[in-house]
């Protein structure tokens, strides 16, 4: 089993969270948005426990493009922007060690919620102040994080810099509705206007309204997708329906993702070509995109 990596500087302080002492590093930069960090700290304080079977199933959706040979007890992995710790848990049974890192208070909730994971260490730090030497990790994952920072391209370069030569980055960024028609794009534009109003609200009111959206919008569309899926048989046209991705997701995931979608101050979206260009500019090659949702998630190798 791989060893925990050494910090390359002294933490400012540490915080006890469950069975762990979480080292905390300060710092800011172009890739840090304080309002977004506070927002996600609140979010993961509310949503920090998920059904293990669902974590496994959704994790498999992200890791569908990760070959088995990139995993194993010799692998040292970084979960960059770990949030609730779901993917750190998913990784913990597939690699030797996981460094779970997040700039928000979410990392404290995650450390307490996943105190049974002996091969995971929790660190409070962000992409601008990664407390490890460049080239430390064999595998870095960053799932649903960097579209919430002001300079996504720069942050992708920072994430790629954590990898040793030959290491791999698994990245998920919101897609720019590639291939969607004008009606779908129009509905999205309306929802984005709603987001720009909701994220400014006080935390309790924002969470209540996002829960209401989960009940009034996500839940009915999930039901519609399930019905259409049964009617479609082997045909895949039902996947074009809004929010069809959630057809097999729990109500907890619906609530969490409604808050993630409507409660954040910064949200950027990228075409497949833009994601590929950012990864290539960050020094990654052999870039592979998944043809399945969530879009876009891609894997690249550090040259």
SVG drawing of the C-alpha trace seen along z (x, -y; Angstrom):
<svg xmlns="http://www.w3.org/2000/svg" viewBox="-45 -38 53 42">
<polyline fill="none" stroke="black" stroke-width="0.4" points="0.0,0.0 1.3,-3.5 2.3,-5.9 0.6,-9.2 2.4,-12.1 4.2,-14.6 3.0,-18.2 5.4,-20.6 4.7,-23.3 3.4,-23.7 -0.4,-24.0 -1.8,-27.1 -3.7,-25.0 -5.7,-21.8 -9.3,-21.0 -10.6,-17.9 -13.3,-16.3 -14.5,-12.9 -11.5,-10.6 -9.3,-12.9 -7.1,-15.9 -7.7,-17.9 -4.7,-20.0 -5.8,-23.5 -3.9,-25.6 -4.7,-29.2 -4.4,-31.1 -6.3,-32.6 -5.9,-33.2 -7.5,-33.4 -9.2,-30.0 -10.8,-30.8 -14.2,-32.3 -15.1,-32.9 -18.9,-33.0 -18.8,-29.7 -16.6,-28.1 -19.1,-29.2 -22.0,-27.9 -20.5,-24.5 -19.5,-24.4 -23.2,-24.9 -24.3,-22.4 -22.1,-19.5 -22.9,-20.3 -26.5,-19.4 -25.7,-16.5 -22.8,-14.5 -24.3,-11.0 -25.3,-8.9 -26.5,-5.4 -23.4,-3.2 -25.0,-1.3 -25.8,-4.6 -22.3,-5.9 -21.0,-2.7 -23.5,-3.0 -22.9,-6.7 -19.1,-6.3 -19.2,-3.6 -20.7,-6.2 -17.7,-8.5 -15.1,-5.8 -16.4,-4.1 -13.4,-5.4 -10.8,-4.5 -9.0,-1.2 -8.6,1.2 -4.8,1.0 -4.8,-2.6 -6.2,-1.4 -4.7,0.9 -3.0,0.9 0.1,-0.9 -1.8,-3.9 -1.7,-7.2 -4.8,-9.3 -6.0,-12.9 -9.7,-13.8 -9.4,-17.5 -12.6,-19.3 -13.8,-16.2 -17.0,-17.8 -19.0,-15.3 -16.3,-12.6 -18.4,-10.3 -15.8,-9.8 -13.0,-9.5 -15.0,-6.6 -15.5,-5.1 -11.7,-5.4 -10.7,-4.1 -11.5,-0.5 -9.7,-0.7 -6.4,-2.4 -3.8,-2.3 -4.2,-5.9 -6.5,-8.8 -5.8,-12.4 -9.2,-14.1 -8.9,-17.9 -11.5,-20.7 -11.2,-24.4 -14.5,-24.6 -15.8,-23.4 -17.2,-20.5 -14.0,-18.6 -14.7,-18.6 -18.2,-17.1 -16.7,-14.6 -13.9,-13.5 -16.5,-12.9 -18.9,-11.1 -16.2,-8.8 -14.2,-8.1 -14.2,-4.4 -11.8,-4.9 -8.3,-4.1 -6.6,-4.9 -8.0,-8.4 -6.5,-11.6 -8.5,-14.8 -7.0,-18.2 -8.5,-21.7 -6.9,-23.4 -7.9,-24.5 -6.6,-24.3 -4.6,-27.5 -2.8,-26.3 -2.2,-22.6 0.2,-21.6 2.0,-18.9 5.0,-19.0 4.1,-18.9 4.1,-15.4 3.0,-13.7 0.0,-11.7 -0.7,-8.7 -4.3,-9.6 -6.2,-12.9 -9.9,-13.1 -11.8,-16.4 -15.5,-15.7 -18.0,-18.6 -15.7,-21.2 -13.7,-23.4 -16.8,-24.7 -17.4,-26.6 -14.2,-28.6 -13.5,-31.8 -10.5,-30.6 -11.4,-27.0 -8.6,-26.6 -6.0,-27.7 -7.4,-25.4 -7.2,-22.4 -3.5,-23.2 -3.1,-23.2 -4.9,-19.9 -2.7,-18.3 0.4,-19.6 -0.4,-17.3 0.4,-14.3 3.6,-12.4 4.6,-11.8 2.3,-9.0 -0.3,-9.8 -3.9,-10.4 -6.6,-13.1 -10.2,-12.2 -12.2,-15.5 -15.9,-16.3 -17.1,-19.7 -20.6,-20.8 -21.3,-20.6 -22.5,-23.5 -25.6,-21.7 -23.8,-20.2 -26.3,-18.7 -29.4,-20.1 -32.1,-21.9 -33.4,-25.4 -36.3,-24.5 -33.9,-22.7 -31.5,-25.6 -34.3,-28.1 -35.5,-26.2 -32.0,-26.1 -31.6,-29.9 -34.7,-30.4 -33.4,-28.1 -30.1,-30.0 -31.9,-33.3 -33.5,-31.6 -30.1,-30.5 -28.8,-34.0 -31.5,-35.1 -31.5,-32.1 -27.8,-31.9 -28.0,-35.4 -30.6,-34.4 -29.8,-33.5 -28.7,-29.9 -31.9,-28.5 -34.2,-30.1 -32.0,-29.1 -31.9,-25.5 -35.7,-25.5 -36.4,-26.8 -33.9,-24.4 -35.7,-21.6 -38.9,-22.9 -37.3,-22.8 -36.3,-19.2 -39.9,-18.3 -41.6,-20.4 -39.2,-19.9 -36.6,-17.2 -39.0,-14.6 -41.7,-14.9 -39.1,-14.8 -37.4,-11.8 -40.8,-10.1 -41.4,-11.0 -38.0,-9.7 -38.7,-6.4 -42.0,-6.1 -40.6,-7.0 -37.7,-4.6 -40.2,-1.7 -42.2,-2.7 -39.0,-3.1 -37.8,0.4 -34.3,0.6 -34.5,-2.8 -32.6,-5.6 -34.7,-8.6 -35.9,-9.0 -32.4,-10.2 -33.1,-13.5 -35.7,-14.4 -34.7,-17.2 -33.1,-15.7 -33.4,-12.1 -30.0,-11.5 -31.8,-11.3 -34.1,-8.4 -32.3,-6.0 -31.2,-8.5 -32.5,-8.8 -34.4,-11.8 -31.3,-12.6 -29.3,-13.0 -32.1,-15.1 -32.1,-17.4 -28.3,-17.7 -28.0,-18.4 -30.8,-21.0 -28.9,-22.8 -25.6,-22.3 -27.2,-23.7 -29.2,-26.6 -27.3,-27.5 -23.9,-28.3 -22.7,-31.8 -20.3,-30.7 -21.3,-28.2 -19.5,-27.8 -20.2,-25.4 -17.9,-24.0 -18.2,-22.2 -16.4,-18.9 -13.8,-20.7 -13.2,-23.3 -12.7,-20.7 -10.3,-18.8 -8.3,-22.0 -8.0,-22.8 -6.8,-19.4 -4.3,-19.4 -3.0,-22.9 -2.5,-21.5 0.0,-18.9 -2.4,-16.0 -2.5,-13.6 -4.4,-10.4 -7.6,-12.2 -10.6,-10.0 -14.2,-11.2 -17.1,-9.1 -20.0,-8.8 -22.4,-8.5 -23.7,-11.0 -22.7,-13.0 -21.3,-15.2 -18.4,-15.9 -16.2,-13.6 -12.8,-12.8 -9.5,-11.1 -6.1,-12.4 -2.5,-11.2 0.3,-13.5 3.1,-13.5"/>
</svg>
